[in-house]
Amino acid sequence: MDVWKISYVVNDSRQPGGITNLDHAPVVGERFSVGGKQLEILEVLELVPPRGPFHYMHVTCRIVDDAKGDA
C-alpha cells in the first residue's frame, strides 16, 4: 500500500501548515481536513521521486470558508 507524505502550506493564513499522510496522490481542487479546518489544494509539486511505497509531495492550499459560499 502506497503512502503519500504531504507537506502543506496555507495561503493567506496564520495556519502554519504541516505534514500529513494520504492514501492517494493529491490533486488540484481536492479538499481535505486538518485540525478541524477544511483545505482545498491549489498546487501540487513532487519533492523527490518515490522511494519504495512512499511518495513525497508538497501542496499549497487555501482554507475553505463554507459561510462565504465556497462549498
PyRosetta script that sets phi, psi and omega in degrees:
from pyrosetta import init, pose_from_sequence

init()
pose = pose_from_sequence("MDVWKISYVVNDSRQPGGITNLDHAPVVGERFSVGGKQLEILEVLELVPPRGPFHYMHVTCRIVDDAKGDA")
pose.set_psi(1, 123.8)
pose.set_omega(1, -179.8)
pose.set_phi(2, -78.6)
pose.set_psi(2, 152.4)
pose.set_omega(2, 178.4)
pose.set_phi(3, -129.1)
pose.set_psi(3, 131.7)
pose.set_omega(3, 175.7)
pose.set_phi(4, -102.9)
pose.set_psi(4, 114.1)
pose.set_omega(4, 176.5)
pose.set_phi(5, -86.7)
pose.set_psi(5, 115.6)
pose.set_omega(5, -172.9)
pose.set_phi(6, -111.4)
pose.set_psi(6, 117.3)
pose.set_omega(6, 169.5)
pose.set_phi(7, -90.8)
pose.set_psi(7, 130.4)
pose.set_omega(7, -178.0)
pose.set_phi(8, -133.6)
pose.set_psi(8, 148.3)
pose.set_omega(8, 171.2)
pose.set_phi(9, -126.6)
pose.set_psi(9, 153.8)
pose.set_omega(9, -177.8)
pose.set_phi(10, -115.7)
pose.set_psi(10, 118.4)
pose.set_omega(10, 178.5)
pose.set_phi(11, -61.0)
pose.set_psi(11, 144.0)
pose.set_omega(11, 172.5)
pose.set_phi(12, 49.5)
pose.set_psi(12, 47.5)
pose.set_omega(12, -177.5)
pose.set_phi(13, -146.7)
pose.set_psi(13, 154.9)
pose.set_omega(13, 172.5)
pose.set_phi(14, -85.0)
pose.set_psi(14, -5.4)
pose.set_omega(14, 177.0)
pose.set_phi(15, -63.8)
pose.set_psi(15, 122.9)
pose.set_omega(15, -171.7)
pose.set_phi(16, -75.4)
pose.set_psi(16, -6.9)
pose.set_omega(16, -174.7)
pose.set_phi(17, 82.7)
pose.set_psi(17, -169.2)
pose.set_omega(17, -179.0)
pose.set_phi(18, 167.5)
pose.set_psi(18, -157.0)
pose.set_omega(18, 179.5)
pose.set_phi(19, -131.4)
pose.set_psi(19, 136.4)
pose.set_omega(19, 177.5)
pose.set_phi(20, -141.6)
pose.set_psi(20, 165.7)
pose.set_omega(20, 177.5)
pose.set_phi(21, -109.9)
pose.set_psi(21, 143.8)
pose.set_omega(21, 172.6)
pose.set_phi(22, -126.5)
pose.set_psi(22, 158.3)
pose.set_omega(22, 177.4)
pose.set_phi(23, -99.4)
pose.set_psi(23, 15.1)
pose.set_omega(23, 179.6)
pose.set_phi(24, -154.7)
pose.set_psi(24, 163.2)
pose.set_omega(24, 178.1)
pose.set_phi(25, -70.4)
pose.set_psi(25, 133.8)
pose.set_omega(25, 178.1)
pose.set_phi(26, -71.6)
pose.set_psi(26, 149.5)
pose.set_omega(26, 178.1)
pose.set_phi(27, -133.5)
pose.set_psi(27, 150.6)
pose.set_omega(27, 177.5)
pose.set_phi(28, -58.0)
pose.set_psi(28, 135.2)
pose.set_omega(28, -180.0)
pose.set_phi(29, 94.4)
pose.set_psi(29, -17.6)
pose.set_omega(29, 179.1)
pose.set_phi(30, -68.7)
pose.set_psi(30, 148.0)
pose.set_omega(30, 176.9)
pose.set_phi(31, -116.5)
pose.set_psi(31, 144.4)
pose.set_omega(31, 175.7)
pose.set_phi(32, -147.4)
pose.set_psi(32, 160.6)
pose.set_omega(32, -177.1)
pose.set_phi(33, -108.9)
pose.set_psi(33, 138.4)
pose.set_omega(33, 174.9)
pose.set_phi(34, -142.7)
pose.set_psi(34, 125.7)
pose.set_omega(34, 176.6)
pose.set_phi(35, 56.2)
pose.set_psi(35, 35.0)
pose.set_omega(35, 178.7)
pose.set_phi(36, 82.2)
pose.set_psi(36, -0.3)
pose.set_omega(36, 178.4)
pose.set_phi(37, -104.7)
pose.set_psi(37, 140.9)
pose.set_omega(37, 175.3)
pose.set_phi(38, -94.2)
pose.set_psi(38, 123.3)
pose.set_omega(38, -178.7)
pose.set_phi(39, -115.2)
pose.set_psi(39, 145.5)
pose.set_omega(39, 175.2)
pose.set_phi(40, -115.2)
pose.set_psi(40, 132.6)
pose.set_omega(40, -178.1)
pose.set_phi(41, -78.8)
pose.set_psi(41, 128.6)
pose.set_omega(41, 179.3)
pose.set_phi(42, -104.8)
pose.set_psi(42, -28.9)
pose.set_omega(42, -176.0)
pose.set_phi(43, -150.9)
pose.set_psi(43, 142.9)
pose.set_omega(43, 179.4)
pose.set_phi(44, -129.6)
pose.set_psi(44, 130.5)
pose.set_omega(44, 177.3)
pose.set_phi(45, -132.3)
pose.set_psi(45, 138.0)
pose.set_omega(45, 173.9)
pose.set_phi(46, -83.5)
pose.set_psi(46, 127.1)
pose.set_omega(46, -178.0)
pose.set_phi(47, -79.6)
pose.set_psi(47, -48.9)
pose.set_omega(47, 177.9)
pose.set_phi(48, -144.7)
pose.set_psi(48, 161.2)
pose.set_omega(48, 176.5)
pose.set_phi(49, -60.5)
pose.set_psi(49, 153.8)
pose.set_omega(49, 178.7)
pose.set_phi(50, -56.3)
pose.set_psi(50, 147.0)
pose.set_omega(50, 176.5)
pose.set_phi(51, -123.2)
pose.set_psi(51, 101.5)
pose.set_omega(51, -173.7)
pose.set_phi(52, 62.4)
pose.set_psi(52, -132.0)
pose.set_omega(52, -177.8)
pose.set_phi(53, -83.7)
pose.set_psi(53, 4.7)
pose.set_omega(53, -175.7)
pose.set_phi(54, -103.8)
pose.set_psi(54, 130.3)
pose.set_omega(54, 178.5)
pose.set_phi(55, -116.5)
pose.set_psi(55, 134.2)
pose.set_omega(55, -176.4)
pose.set_phi(56, -114.1)
pose.set_psi(56, 114.2)
pose.set_omega(56, -175.2)
pose.set_phi(57, -126.8)
pose.set_psi(57, 157.8)
pose.set_omega(57, 172.7)
pose.set_phi(58, -125.2)
pose.set_psi(58, 135.4)
pose.set_omega(58, 177.5)
pose.set_phi(59, -128.2)
pose.set_psi(59, 146.0)
pose.set_omega(59, 171.8)
pose.set_phi(60, -104.6)
pose.set_psi(60, 134.1)
pose.set_omega(60, -173.7)
pose.set_phi(61, -129.4)
pose.set_psi(61, 172.3)
pose.set_omega(61, 168.8)
pose.set_phi(62, -133.3)
pose.set_psi(62, 152.7)
pose.set_omega(62, 175.2)
pose.set_phi(63, -77.5)
pose.set_psi(63, 131.4)
pose.set_omega(63, 178.1)
pose.set_phi(64, -88.4)
pose.set_psi(64, 122.6)
pose.set_omega(64, 179.6)
pose.set_phi(65, -109.1)
pose.set_psi(65, 94.0)
pose.set_omega(65, -177.0)
pose.set_phi(66, -60.5)
pose.set_psi(66, -23.8)
pose.set_omega(66, 179.0)
pose.set_phi(67, -66.7)
pose.set_psi(67, -24.1)
pose.set_omega(67, 179.2)
pose.set_phi(68, -93.1)
pose.set_psi(68, 4.9)
pose.set_omega(68, 179.1)
pose.set_phi(69, 86.2)
pose.set_psi(69, 22.3)
pose.set_omega(69, 179.4)
pose.set_phi(70, -82.7)
pose.set_psi(70, 1.5)
pose.set_omega(70, -175.6)
pose.set_phi(71, -64.8)
pose.dump_pdb("model.pdb")
